[in-house]
Amino acid sequence: MKVREAELTDAFSIAKVNIDSWRNTDKGIIADEYLNNLNYEKKEQAMKNIIINSTKDKNMYLLLKIIAHPKYACK
């Protein structure tokens, strides 16, 4: 696994994971209307704002699981 600071290019992926997680784990707990109205573009912009406004003491980090293709795996 690898940890790195989030970059602006990560914003949409972060938004998608966030919204899809809410929709999958909170269905039946949170109103469907709320979950259905979650918006990828709005969440992406919110993530961009967080990344842009990061400081030395307050950053967003990503935990990445690197999955190697068997063809390229170390032997």
Secondary structure, DSSP 8 states (H G I E B T S, - for coil): -EEEE--GGGHHHHHHHHHHHHHHHSBTTB-HHHHHT--HHHHHHHHHHHHHT-BTTB--EEEE-----GGG---
